């Protein structure tokens, strides 16, 4: 099974229609990514940024919205790895309601960025190996 982070829809996440305002999904994806680094990779995301001085800014984003989320919903945000390139990581996210209904799915491509010079840099070897192992162990190859 892919890594999942359990989150809750907060009052500040909803719009006037009473459903999650679509940009909030990006926040959910990033929170899940941070949880993934700490719980799955064993290295808190902020430590990765500080120690490696490598960022992972988003360079491509696609989201399909399937079912609305409302205040109080408990959701699971699933993190998958589609591909690890030389300087990029192609992530897959899925958001599920507690009844198993798919609320949204996304593809987000990040690029490894040297934070001192703001230039692309290779994905750190330990991260590449960990992501490929995760992808293989979870049947994502």
Protein Blocks (a to p, Z undefined) as FASTA:
>chain_A
ZZdddddddfklpcfkopacfklmmmmmmmmmmmmmmmmnopafklmmmmnopacddfbd
cdddfbdcdehiacddddddfbdcfkbccdddddddfkopafbdcddddddddfklopac
dddfklmmmmmmmmmmnopZZ
